[in-house]
Amino acid sequence: MRPHASVLLATLALAACDDASPDAADAGTPDATARDDLGGATDDRQAVDEQPVTPPRDVPPPIDLGSAPLDPAAWPVDRPGPYRVGYRTFRHTYTPRGSSTPRTLPMHIWYPTLVAEGAHPTYAIIFPDPNSYVDAPPAPPAHPRGYPVHVYSHGHRGFGPTSHFLMRYFASHGWISVAPDHTGNTLLDTPDPRPAALYYWRSLDVSAALDAVGNLSPGDPLAGRIDARTAVLSGHSFGTHTVWASAGATFDVDALRPMCTAETSCGAAELAEFERGVADPRFVAVIPMAGAISRSWFGPEGHRTVRVPVFAMSGSDDPVGADTQFATATGVDLTWIDVRGACHQFFALGRCSMIDDALQAPIVGTYALAFARRHLLGDTGPAITSILDGTQVVHERVTYRRQPAMP
């Protein structure tokens, strides 16, 4: 590995581990989250720097689609689907509400293809993905309403493809996965401290991503093939904050008001946007990974306005407050899995010291896809139900808990 690549990899690992956004055991004020002092374990960060970079081993099996009518509901969720995976990027510009300044977001899209040749992407210069094909022609949609959509929010100082193993998993089953780079919160452009507006801009970004794929120009190969009326949203680390906000969690404006001064780039305009909220009803189910809802930003009752099902994932080697989240987020339809030996990056770049990357897709992909199929596609088949109610043990490293929503 070239020296500059090693430095970049270490920096990415450190940055991405420092954005999980619980509240220092709820001891801090709203800006405690912004200090980025709640990351993954130190040993896991060192392991990322010391071990070689390899992609997760989840190459789709050679399933013959044949000439019979496609039945995506019959495809098992515990292994990659029958498609190869195409990948492309484009830039999307929108103006966030309450602002007159446009935001331009790089968009990353993974989609199903039948092609198994061509160039492979390399993410952030040093993360090769030999299992995706750049600008491959898309396969015809297998779902009658078009490709279902999965949107993803990366962590603090991250980039859209941080969880590319999960993007591929969805795409191999005939879905579109879209992940924006959150401009102003990537490795190369994040100021310190973070502007308060980022705490709602990121949710506006994922809504803009859904708008973008739902309104592609007529000549685009994916145009008219995507069902963007509803979607599933996932997020890693600081993306957990984005997920809860987009799902309808209410900001604690009274707690935020003392923070909003000229020194923190937060004032009356920002407070008005926090008061308004950033819920997007098109996100019908959400998946927060390696993080927990922040009581500093949402208060002790902010979760009560969430009306969509939540599937939280965490690792035993990454104490981000997921246990407290499960205990306190009462009234929410909340499922929580904790993966023994998983560090912060098990749900993203991988390279944890206590668990193999090869388990990322079988654990994270299986649960995420089952959850998405149930709540976006209405799949209530026994294979999906048994995974989501905990009767099927997906892997012996997983601890499963669930609390249904209160009536």
TIKOLLUM-296016 format. One record per residue (C-alpha): residue number from 1; residue in three letters; x, y, z. Coordinates in Angstrom, 1 decimal, always signed. Example, Ala and Ser with C-alpha at 12.3 -4.5 7.8 and 13.67 -1.06 7.14 Angstrom:
<site 1; 'ALA'; <+12.3; -4.5; +7.8>>
<site 2; 'SER'; <+13.7; -1.1; +7.1>>
//
This chain:
<site 1; 'MET'; <+0.0; +0.0; +0.0>>
<site 2; 'ARG'; <+1.3; +3.4; -0.9>>
<site 3; 'PRO'; <+2.1; +5.7; +2.1>>
<site 4; 'HIS'; <-0.5; +8.3; +1.2>>
<site 5; 'ALA'; <-3.1; +5.5; +0.9>>
<site 6; 'SER'; <-2.2; +4.2; +4.3>>
<site 7; 'VAL'; <-2.6; +7.6; +5.8>>
<site 8; 'LEU'; <-6.0; +8.1; +4.1>>
<site 9; 'LEU'; <-7.2; +4.7; +5.3>>
<site 10; 'ALA'; <-6.3; +5.5; +8.9>>
<site 11; 'THR'; <-7.9; +8.9; +8.7>>
<site 12; 'LEU'; <-11.1; +7.4; +7.3>>
<site 13; 'ALA'; <-11.2; +4.8; +10.0>>
<site 14; 'LEU'; <-10.7; +7.4; +12.7>>
<site 15; 'ALA'; <-13.2; +9.8; +11.3>>
<site 16; 'ALA'; <-15.9; +7.3; +10.6>>
<site 17; 'CYS'; <-15.6; +5.9; +14.2>>
<site 18; 'ASP'; <-16.1; +9.3; +15.8>>
<site 19; 'ASP'; <-19.7; +10.1; +14.8>>
<site 20; 'ALA'; <-22.0; +7.6; +16.4>>
<site 21; 'SER'; <-23.9; +10.4; +18.2>>
<site 22; 'PRO'; <-25.2; +9.1; +21.5>>
<site 23; 'ASP'; <-24.7; +11.7; +24.2>>
<site 24; 'ALA'; <-21.7; +10.8; +26.3>>
<site 25; 'ALA'; <-24.1; +8.8; +28.5>>
<site 26; 'ASP'; <-26.5; +11.8; +28.1>>
<site 27; 'ALA'; <-24.1; +13.9; +30.1>>
<site 28; 'GLY'; <-23.5; +16.6; +27.5>>
<site 29; 'THR'; <-25.2; +19.5; +25.9>>
<site 30; 'PRO'; <-26.3; +19.5; +22.2>>
<site 31; 'ASP'; <-22.7; +20.4; +21.1>>
<site 32; 'ALA'; <-21.4; +17.3; +22.9>>
<site 33; 'THR'; <-22.3; +15.3; +19.8>>
<site 34; 'ALA'; <-20.5; +17.8; +17.6>>
<site 35; 'ARG'; <-17.2; +17.2; +19.4>>
<site 36; 'ASP'; <-17.0; +13.7; +17.9>>
<site 37; 'ASP'; <-15.8; +12.2; +21.1>>
<site 38; 'LEU'; <-17.8; +9.0; +21.0>>
<site 39; 'GLY'; <-16.2; +6.6; +18.5>>
<site 40; 'GLY'; <-15.4; +2.9; +18.2>>
<site 41; 'ALA'; <-12.9; +1.0; +20.2>>
<site 42; 'THR'; <-9.2; +2.1; +19.8>>
<site 43; 'ASP'; <-8.1; -1.4; +19.0>>
<site 44; 'ASP'; <-10.5; -1.6; +16.0>>
<site 45; 'ARG'; <-9.2; +1.7; +14.6>>
<site 46; 'GLN'; <-5.6; +0.4; +14.8>>
<site 47; 'ALA'; <-6.7; -2.9; +13.2>>
<site 48; 'VAL'; <-8.1; -1.0; +10.2>>
<site 49; 'ASP'; <-4.7; +0.7; +9.6>>
<site 50; 'GLU'; <-2.7; -2.5; +10.0>>
<site 51; 'GLN'; <-4.6; -5.0; +7.9>>
<site 52; 'PRO'; <-4.8; -5.0; +4.1>>
<site 53; 'VAL'; <-7.8; -3.6; +2.3>>
<site 54; 'THR'; <-9.9; -6.3; +0.8>>
<site 55; 'PRO'; <-13.6; -6.2; -0.4>>
<site 56; 'PRO'; <-16.2; -8.3; +1.4>>
<site 57; 'ARG'; <-16.6; -11.7; -0.2>>
<site 58; 'ASP'; <-20.1; -11.7; -1.4>>
<site 59; 'VAL'; <-19.9; -12.3; -5.2>>
<site 60; 'PRO'; <-23.4; -13.3; -6.3>>
<site 61; 'PRO'; <-23.8; -17.0; -7.0>>
<site 62; 'PRO'; <-24.3; -18.1; -10.6>>
<site 63; 'ILE'; <-28.1; -18.4; -10.5>>
<site 64; 'ASP'; <-29.7; -18.8; -13.9>>
<site 65; 'LEU'; <-32.7; -16.5; -14.2>>
<site 66; 'GLY'; <-33.9; -18.6; -17.1>>
<site 67; 'SER'; <-37.0; -17.6; -19.2>>
<site 68; 'ALA'; <-39.7; -18.2; -16.6>>
<site 69; 'PRO'; <-41.4; -15.2; -15.0>>
<site 70; 'LEU'; <-39.3; -13.6; -12.3>>
<site 71; 'ASP'; <-40.5; -14.0; -8.7>>
<site 72; 'PRO'; <-38.3; -11.9; -6.4>>
<site 73; 'ALA'; <-40.4; -13.0; -3.4>>
<site 74; 'ALA'; <-39.1; -16.5; -3.9>>
<site 75; 'TRP'; <-35.4; -15.4; -3.7>>
<site 76; 'PRO'; <-33.9; -16.2; -0.3>>
<site 77; 'VAL'; <-32.7; -13.2; +1.6>>
<site 78; 'ASP'; <-29.9; -15.0; +3.3>>
<site 79; 'ARG'; <-27.7; -15.0; +0.2>>
<site 80; 'PRO'; <-27.0; -12.5; -2.6>>
<site 81; 'GLY'; <-29.6; -12.4; -5.3>>
<site 82; 'PRO'; <-29.3; -13.5; -9.0>>
<site 83; 'TYR'; <-28.1; -10.2; -10.5>>
<site 84; 'ARG'; <-24.7; -8.8; -11.0>>
<site 85; 'VAL'; <-24.3; -5.2; -9.8>>
<site 86; 'GLY'; <-23.9; -2.0; -11.9>>
<site 87; 'TYR'; <-22.5; +1.2; -10.4>>
<site 88; 'ARG'; <-22.6; +4.8; -11.5>>
<site 89; 'THR'; <-22.4; +8.3; -10.2>>
<site 90; 'PHE'; <-23.8; +11.7; -11.0>>
<site 91; 'ARG'; <-24.2; +15.1; -9.3>>
<site 92; 'HIS'; <-27.4; +16.5; -8.1>>
<site 93; 'THR'; <-28.0; +20.1; -7.1>>
<site 94; 'TYR'; <-30.9; +21.3; -4.9>>
<site 95; 'THR'; <-31.5; +24.2; -2.6>>
<site 96; 'PRO'; <-32.4; +23.3; +1.0>>
<site 97; 'ARG'; <-35.4; +24.9; +2.3>>
<site 98; 'GLY'; <-34.6; +27.9; +4.5>>
<site 99; 'SER'; <-31.5; +28.6; +2.4>>
<site 100; 'SER'; <-30.7; +30.5; -0.8>>
<site 101; 'THR'; <-27.5; +28.6; -1.4>>
<site 102; 'PRO'; <-27.7; +25.4; -3.5>>
<site 103; 'ARG'; <-26.1; +22.2; -2.4>>
<site 104; 'THR'; <-24.5; +19.9; -5.0>>
<site 105; 'LEU'; <-24.2; +16.3; -3.9>>
<site 106; 'PRO'; <-22.3; +13.5; -5.6>>
<site 107; 'MET'; <-24.7; +10.6; -5.9>>
<site 108; 'HIS'; <-23.7; +6.9; -6.0>>
<site 109; 'ILE'; <-26.1; +4.3; -7.4>>
<site 110; 'TRP'; <-25.9; +0.5; -7.4>>
<site 111; 'TYR'; <-28.4; -1.3; -9.6>>
<site 112; 'PRO'; <-29.1; -4.8; -11.0>>
<site 113; 'THR'; <-27.4; -5.8; -14.3>>
<site 114; 'LEU'; <-26.9; -9.0; -16.3>>
<site 115; 'VAL'; <-23.4; -8.0; -17.4>>
<site 116; 'ALA'; <-20.4; -9.5; -15.7>>
<site 117; 'GLU'; <-17.6; -7.6; -17.5>>
<site 118; 'GLY'; <-16.2; -4.1; -17.6>>
<site 119; 'ALA'; <-14.4; -1.7; -15.3>>
<site 120; 'HIS'; <-14.7; -1.9; -11.5>>
<site 121; 'PRO'; <-15.1; +1.1; -9.2>>
<site 122; 'THR'; <-12.6; +2.2; -6.6>>
<site 123; 'TYR'; <-14.1; +4.3; -3.8>>
<site 124; 'ALA'; <-12.3; +7.1; -2.1>>
<site 125; 'ILE'; <-9.1; +6.3; -4.2>>
<site 126; 'ILE'; <-8.2; +3.1; -2.2>>
<site 127; 'PHE'; <-11.3; +0.9; -1.7>>
<site 128; 'PRO'; <-11.6; -1.4; -4.8>>
<site 129; 'ASP'; <-14.9; -3.1; -5.5>>
<site 130; 'PRO'; <-14.3; -6.0; -8.0>>
<site 131; 'ASN'; <-17.9; -7.1; -7.6>>
<site 132; 'SER'; <-19.5; -4.1; -9.3>>
<site 133; 'TYR'; <-19.3; -2.9; -12.9>>
<site 134; 'VAL'; <-19.1; +0.8; -13.8>>
<site 135; 'ASP'; <-21.9; +2.0; -16.1>>
<site 136; 'ALA'; <-23.1; -1.5; -16.9>>
<site 137; 'PRO'; <-26.5; -1.6; -18.7>>
<site 138; 'PRO'; <-29.3; -2.1; -16.2>>
<site 139; 'ALA'; <-31.3; -5.3; -16.1>>
<site 140; 'PRO'; <-35.1; -5.0; -16.7>>
<site 141; 'PRO'; <-36.9; -4.5; -13.3>>
<site 142; 'ALA'; <-38.0; -7.8; -11.7>>
<site 143; 'HIS'; <-40.6; -6.0; -9.6>>
<site 144; 'PRO'; <-43.9; -5.0; -11.3>>
<site 145; 'ARG'; <-43.7; -1.4; -10.0>>
<site 146; 'GLY'; <-40.1; -0.9; -10.9>>
<site 147; 'TYR'; <-36.9; -1.1; -8.9>>
<site 148; 'PRO'; <-37.6; -0.7; -5.2>>
<site 149; 'VAL'; <-35.3; +1.9; -3.6>>
<site 150; 'HIS'; <-32.9; +1.8; -0.6>>
<site 151; 'VAL'; <-31.3; +5.1; +0.4>>
<site 152; 'TYR'; <-28.2; +5.3; +2.6>>
<site 153; 'SER'; <-26.6; +8.0; +4.8>>
<site 154; 'HIS'; <-22.9; +7.7; +5.5>>
<site 155; 'GLY'; <-21.2; +8.7; +8.7>>
<site 156; 'HIS'; <-19.3; +11.9; +9.7>>
<site 157; 'ARG'; <-16.4; +12.6; +7.4>>
<site 158; 'GLY'; <-17.4; +9.6; +5.4>>
<site 159; 'PHE'; <-18.5; +9.0; +1.8>>
<site 160; 'GLY'; <-21.5; +7.5; +0.1>>
<site 161; 'PRO'; <-20.0; +4.0; -0.6>>
<site 162; 'THR'; <-18.8; +3.3; +2.9>>
<site 163; 'SER'; <-21.3; +0.4; +3.2>>
<site 164; 'HIS'; <-20.9; -0.7; -0.4>>
<site 165; 'PHE'; <-21.3; -4.4; +0.6>>
<site 166; 'LEU'; <-24.9; -3.6; +1.6>>
<site 167; 'MET'; <-25.5; -1.5; -1.5>>
<site 168; 'ARG'; <-24.5; -4.5; -3.7>>
<site 169; 'TYR'; <-26.6; -6.9; -1.6>>
<site 170; 'PHE'; <-29.8; -4.9; -2.3>>
<site 171; 'ALA'; <-28.9; -4.4; -6.0>>
<site 172; 'SER'; <-28.3; -8.1; -6.5>>
<site 173; 'HIS'; <-31.9; -8.7; -5.5>>
<site 174; 'GLY'; <-33.2; -6.2; -8.1>>
<site 175; 'TRP'; <-33.2; -3.0; -6.0>>
<site 176; 'ILE'; <-31.7; +0.4; -6.5>>
<site 177; 'SER'; <-29.4; +1.6; -3.7>>
<site 178; 'VAL'; <-28.5; +5.3; -3.7>>
<site 179; 'ALA'; <-26.0; +7.0; -1.4>>
<site 180; 'PRO'; <-25.3; +10.7; -1.5>>
<site 181; 'ASP'; <-22.0; +12.2; -0.4>>
<site 182; 'HIS'; <-23.1; +14.7; +2.3>>
<site 183; 'THR'; <-21.4; +17.8; +1.0>>
<site 184; 'GLY'; <-19.7; +19.7; +3.9>>
<site 185; 'ASN'; <-19.5; +16.5; +6.0>>
<site 186; 'THR'; <-17.0; +14.3; +4.0>>
<site 187; 'LEU'; <-13.4; +13.6; +4.8>>
<site 188; 'LEU'; <-12.1; +16.5; +2.7>>
<site 189; 'ASP'; <-14.7; +19.3; +3.5>>
<site 190; 'THR'; <-16.0; +19.0; +7.1>>
<site 191; 'PRO'; <-15.3; +22.1; +9.2>>
<site 192; 'ASP'; <-14.7; +21.9; +12.9>>
<site 193; 'PRO'; <-17.0; +22.4; +14.7>>
<site 194; 'ARG'; <-19.8; +21.0; +12.4>>
<site 195; 'PRO'; <-22.3; +23.6; +11.4>>
<site 196; 'ALA'; <-25.6; +23.1; +13.2>>
<site 197; 'ALA'; <-27.4; +23.1; +9.9>>
<site 198; 'LEU'; <-25.8; +19.8; +9.0>>
<site 199; 'TYR'; <-28.0; +18.1; +11.6>>
<site 200; 'TYR'; <-31.0; +18.7; +9.3>>
<site 201; 'TRP'; <-29.3; +19.2; +5.9>>
<site 202; 'ARG'; <-28.3; +15.6; +5.9>>
<site 203; 'SER'; <-32.0; +14.5; +6.1>>
<site 204; 'LEU'; <-32.8; +16.9; +3.3>>
<site 205; 'ASP'; <-29.9; +15.3; +1.4>>
<site 206; 'VAL'; <-31.4; +11.8; +1.6>>
<site 207; 'SER'; <-34.8; +13.2; +0.5>>
<site 208; 'ALA'; <-33.1; +15.0; -2.4>>
<site 209; 'ALA'; <-31.5; +11.7; -3.3>>
<site 210; 'LEU'; <-34.9; +10.0; -3.5>>
<site 211; 'ASP'; <-36.1; +12.9; -5.6>>
<site 212; 'ALA'; <-33.1; +12.6; -7.9>>
<site 213; 'VAL'; <-33.6; +8.9; -8.8>>
<site 214; 'GLY'; <-37.3; +9.4; -9.1>>
<site 215; 'ASN'; <-36.9; +12.2; -11.7>>
<site 216; 'LEU'; <-34.1; +11.1; -13.9>>
<site 217; 'SER'; <-34.0; +12.7; -17.4>>
<site 218; 'PRO'; <-35.9; +10.6; -20.1>>
<site 219; 'GLY'; <-32.7; +9.5; -21.8>>
<site 220; 'ASP'; <-31.2; +8.0; -18.6>>
<site 221; 'PRO'; <-31.0; +4.2; -18.8>>
<site 222; 'LEU'; <-32.7; +4.0; -15.3>>
<site 223; 'ALA'; <-35.4; +6.5; -16.1>>
<site 224; 'GLY'; <-38.9; +5.2; -15.7>>
<site 225; 'ARG'; <-37.7; +2.0; -14.1>>
<site 226; 'ILE'; <-37.5; +3.2; -10.4>>
<site 227; 'ASP'; <-40.4; +3.2; -8.0>>
<site 228; 'ALA'; <-39.3; +6.2; -5.8>>
<site 229; 'ARG'; <-42.7; +6.8; -4.3>>
<site 230; 'THR'; <-41.6; +5.0; -1.1>>
<site 231; 'ALA'; <-38.2; +3.8; +0.1>>
<site 232; 'VAL'; <-36.2; +2.2; +2.9>>
<site 233; 'LEU'; <-33.5; +4.4; +4.6>>
<site 234; 'SER'; <-30.4; +3.2; +6.3>>
<site 235; 'GLY'; <-27.6; +5.1; +8.0>>
<site 236; 'HIS'; <-24.2; +4.3; +9.5>>
<site 237; 'SER'; <-22.9; +6.1; +12.6>>
<site 238; 'PHE'; <-23.8; +9.8; +12.2>>
<site 239; 'GLY'; <-26.1; +8.5; +9.6>>
<site 240; 'THR'; <-28.1; +7.1; +12.6>>
<site 241; 'HIS'; <-29.0; +10.7; +13.5>>
<site 242; 'THR'; <-30.1; +11.3; +9.9>>
<site 243; 'VAL'; <-32.2; +8.2; +10.0>>
<site 244; 'TRP'; <-34.1; +9.1; +13.2>>
<site 245; 'ALA'; <-34.7; +12.7; +12.0>>
<site 246; 'SER'; <-36.0; +11.5; +8.6>>
<site 247; 'ALA'; <-38.2; +9.0; +10.3>>
<site 248; 'GLY'; <-39.9; +11.8; +12.2>>
<site 249; 'ALA'; <-38.1; +12.2; +15.5>>
<site 250; 'THR'; <-38.7; +15.7; +16.9>>
<site 251; 'PHE'; <-35.8; +18.0; +17.7>>
<site 252; 'ASP'; <-35.7; +19.4; +21.2>>
<site 253; 'VAL'; <-35.6; +23.0; +20.2>>
<site 254; 'ASP'; <-35.6; +24.3; +23.8>>
<site 255; 'ALA'; <-32.4; +22.4; +24.4>>
<site 256; 'LEU'; <-30.9; +23.6; +21.1>>
<site 257; 'ARG'; <-31.7; +27.2; +21.6>>
<site 258; 'PRO'; <-28.8; +28.0; +24.1>>
<site 259; 'MET'; <-26.4; +26.5; +21.5>>
<site 260; 'CYS'; <-27.7; +28.6; +18.7>>
<site 261; 'THR'; <-25.4; +31.6; +18.6>>
<site 262; 'ALA'; <-23.3; +33.3; +16.0>>
<site 263; 'GLU'; <-20.2; +31.4; +17.2>>
<site 264; 'THR'; <-21.8; +28.1; +16.4>>
<site 265; 'SER'; <-23.2; +29.1; +13.0>>
<site 266; 'CYS'; <-26.7; +28.6; +14.3>>
<site 267; 'GLY'; <-29.4; +31.3; +14.7>>
<site 268; 'ALA'; <-33.1; +32.0; +14.3>>
<site 269; 'ALA'; <-33.2; +30.5; +10.8>>
<site 270; 'GLU'; <-31.7; +27.2; +11.9>>
<site 271; 'LEU'; <-33.9; +27.0; +14.9>>
<site 272; 'ALA'; <-36.9; +27.5; +12.7>>
<site 273; 'GLU'; <-35.9; +24.5; +10.6>>
<site 274; 'PHE'; <-35.3; +22.3; +13.6>>
<site 275; 'GLU'; <-38.8; +23.3; +14.8>>
<site 276; 'ARG'; <-40.2; +22.4; +11.5>>
<site 277; 'GLY'; <-38.5; +19.0; +11.4>>
<site 278; 'VAL'; <-37.3; +17.0; +8.5>>
<site 279; 'ALA'; <-39.6; +13.9; +8.4>>
<site 280; 'ASP'; <-40.1; +12.4; +5.0>>
<site 281; 'PRO'; <-43.2; +10.2; +4.8>>
<site 282; 'ARG'; <-41.7; +8.4; +1.8>>
<site 283; 'PHE'; <-39.3; +6.5; +4.1>>
<site 284; 'VAL'; <-41.6; +3.8; +5.3>>
<site 285; 'ALA'; <-38.9; +1.9; +7.4>>
<site 286; 'VAL'; <-35.5; +2.8; +8.6>>
<site 287; 'ILE'; <-32.3; +1.0; +9.6>>
<site 288; 'PRO'; <-29.9; +2.9; +12.0>>
<site 289; 'MET'; <-26.5; +1.1; +12.2>>
<site 290; 'ALA'; <-23.6; +1.6; +14.7>>
<site 291; 'GLY'; <-25.2; +4.5; +16.5>>
<site 292; 'ALA'; <-28.1; +5.6; +18.7>>
<site 293; 'ILE'; <-30.7; +8.4; +18.9>>
<site 294; 'SER'; <-29.2; +11.5; +20.5>>
<site 295; 'ARG'; <-31.2; +12.7; +23.6>>
<site 296; 'SER'; <-29.2; +16.0; +23.4>>
<site 297; 'TRP'; <-30.7; +16.7; +19.9>>
<site 298; 'PHE'; <-34.0; +15.0; +20.2>>
<site 299; 'GLY'; <-34.7; +15.1; +23.9>>
<site 300; 'PRO'; <-36.1; +12.3; +26.0>>
<site 301; 'GLU'; <-39.4; +12.3; +24.1>>
<site 302; 'GLY'; <-38.4; +13.1; +20.5>>
<site 303; 'HIS'; <-38.6; +9.4; +19.4>>
<site 304; 'ARG'; <-42.3; +9.3; +20.2>>
<site 305; 'THR'; <-43.2; +11.0; +16.9>>
<site 306; 'VAL'; <-41.7; +8.2; +14.9>>
<site 307; 'ARG'; <-44.4; +6.1; +13.3>>
<site 308; 'VAL'; <-42.4; +3.9; +11.0>>
<site 309; 'PRO'; <-40.7; +0.6; +12.0>>
<site 310; 'VAL'; <-37.0; +0.8; +13.0>>
<site 311; 'PHE'; <-34.4; -2.0; +12.8>>
<site 312; 'ALA'; <-31.3; -1.0; +14.7>>
<site 313; 'MET'; <-28.0; -2.8; +14.4>>
<site 314; 'SER'; <-24.9; -2.6; +16.6>>
<site 315; 'GLY'; <-21.8; -4.5; +17.6>>
<site 316; 'SER'; <-20.6; -5.7; +21.0>>
<site 317; 'ASP'; <-17.1; -4.1; +20.4>>
<site 318; 'ASP'; <-18.7; -0.7; +19.7>>
<site 319; 'PRO'; <-20.5; +0.8; +22.7>>
<site 320; 'VAL'; <-22.6; +3.5; +21.0>>
<site 321; 'GLY'; <-25.6; +3.4; +23.3>>
<site 322; 'ALA'; <-27.8; +1.0; +21.4>>
<site 323; 'ASP'; <-28.8; -0.7; +24.6>>
<site 324; 'THR'; <-30.0; +2.6; +26.1>>
<site 325; 'GLN'; <-31.7; +3.4; +22.8>>
<site 326; 'PHE'; <-33.7; +0.2; +23.0>>
<site 327; 'ALA'; <-34.6; +0.7; +26.7>>
<site 328; 'THR'; <-35.7; +4.3; +26.2>>
<site 329; 'ALA'; <-37.3; +4.5; +22.7>>
<site 330; 'THR'; <-40.5; +3.2; +24.1>>
<site 331; 'GLY'; <-43.6; +3.3; +21.9>>
<site 332; 'VAL'; <-41.5; +2.8; +18.7>>
<site 333; 'ASP'; <-41.8; -0.4; +16.6>>
<site 334; 'LEU'; <-38.1; -1.2; +17.3>>
<site 335; 'THR'; <-36.1; -4.3; +16.5>>
<site 336; 'TRP'; <-32.4; -4.4; +17.7>>
<site 337; 'ILE'; <-29.7; -6.9; +16.8>>
<site 338; 'ASP'; <-26.3; -6.8; +18.5>>
<site 339; 'VAL'; <-23.5; -8.7; +16.7>>
<site 340; 'ARG'; <-20.8; -10.3; +19.0>>
<site 341; 'GLY'; <-17.3; -9.1; +18.0>>
<site 342; 'ALA'; <-18.5; -6.5; +15.6>>
<site 343; 'CYS'; <-16.8; -3.1; +15.7>>
<site 344; 'HIS'; <-18.0; +0.2; +14.4>>
<site 345; 'GLN'; <-16.9; -0.5; +10.8>>
<site 346; 'PHE'; <-18.5; -4.0; +10.6>>
<site 347; 'PHE'; <-21.5; -2.1; +9.2>>
<site 348; 'ALA'; <-19.4; -0.1; +6.8>>
<site 349; 'LEU'; <-15.8; -0.5; +5.7>>
<site 350; 'GLY'; <-15.1; -3.6; +7.7>>
<site 351; 'ARG'; <-11.7; -4.8; +9.0>>
<site 352; 'CYS'; <-12.8; -5.4; +12.6>>
<site 353; 'SER'; <-10.3; -7.4; +14.6>>
<site 354; 'MET'; <-12.8; -9.8; +16.1>>
<site 355; 'ILE'; <-15.1; -10.7; +13.2>>
<site 356; 'ASP'; <-14.5; -11.6; +9.6>>
<site 357; 'ASP'; <-15.7; -9.2; +6.8>>
<site 358; 'ALA'; <-17.2; -12.3; +5.1>>
<site 359; 'LEU'; <-20.0; -12.1; +7.7>>
<site 360; 'GLN'; <-21.1; -8.6; +6.8>>
<site 361; 'ALA'; <-23.4; -9.5; +4.0>>
<site 362; 'PRO'; <-24.8; -12.7; +5.6>>
<site 363; 'ILE'; <-25.8; -10.9; +8.8>>
<site 364; 'VAL'; <-26.3; -7.2; +7.9>>
<site 365; 'GLY'; <-27.6; -7.9; +4.4>>
<site 366; 'THR'; <-30.0; -10.6; +5.4>>
<site 367; 'TYR'; <-31.6; -8.6; +8.1>>
<site 368; 'ALA'; <-31.7; -5.4; +6.2>>
<site 369; 'LEU'; <-33.2; -7.0; +3.1>>
<site 370; 'ALA'; <-35.8; -9.0; +5.0>>
<site 371; 'PHE'; <-36.9; -5.8; +6.9>>
<site 372; 'ALA'; <-37.0; -3.9; +3.6>>
<site 373; 'ARG'; <-39.1; -6.5; +1.8>>
<site 374; 'ARG'; <-41.5; -6.8; +4.7>>
<site 375; 'HIS'; <-42.2; -3.0; +5.0>>
<site 376; 'LEU'; <-41.7; -1.7; +1.5>>
<site 377; 'LEU'; <-43.0; -4.7; -0.6>>
<site 378; 'GLY'; <-45.4; -6.1; +1.9>>
<site 379; 'ASP'; <-43.7; -9.5; +2.0>>
<site 380; 'THR'; <-45.2; -11.5; +4.8>>
<site 381; 'GLY'; <-44.0; -14.9; +3.7>>
<site 382; 'PRO'; <-42.8; -17.4; +6.4>>
<site 383; 'ALA'; <-39.1; -16.9; +5.4>>
<site 384; 'ILE'; <-39.3; -13.2; +6.0>>
<site 385; 'THR'; <-41.5; -13.4; +9.1>>
<site 386; 'SER'; <-39.3; -15.9; +10.9>>
<site 387; 'ILE'; <-36.3; -13.7; +10.4>>
<site 388; 'LEU'; <-38.0; -10.6; +11.6>>
<site 389; 'ASP'; <-39.7; -12.1; +14.6>>
<site 390; 'GLY'; <-36.5; -13.8; +15.8>>
<site 391; 'THR'; <-37.6; -17.4; +15.4>>
<site 392; 'GLN'; <-35.0; -18.0; +12.7>>
<site 393; 'VAL'; <-31.4; -17.7; +14.0>>
<site 394; 'VAL'; <-29.6; -16.0; +11.2>>
<site 395; 'HIS'; <-26.2; -16.3; +12.8>>
<site 396; 'GLU'; <-25.0; -17.5; +16.2>>
<site 397; 'ARG'; <-23.2; -14.2; +16.8>>
<site 398; 'VAL'; <-26.5; -12.2; +16.8>>
<site 399; 'THR'; <-28.5; -11.2; +19.8>>
<site 400; 'TYR'; <-32.0; -10.3; +18.8>>
<site 401; 'ARG'; <-34.5; -8.1; +20.7>>
<site 402; 'ARG'; <-37.8; -6.6; +19.6>>
<site 403; 'GLN'; <-40.4; -4.3; +21.1>>
<site 404; 'PRO'; <-43.6; -3.6; +19.2>>
<site 405; 'ALA'; <-45.1; -0.1; +18.9>>
<site 406; 'MET'; <-47.6; +0.8; +21.6>>
<site 407; 'PRO'; <-51.1; +1.3; +20.3>>
//
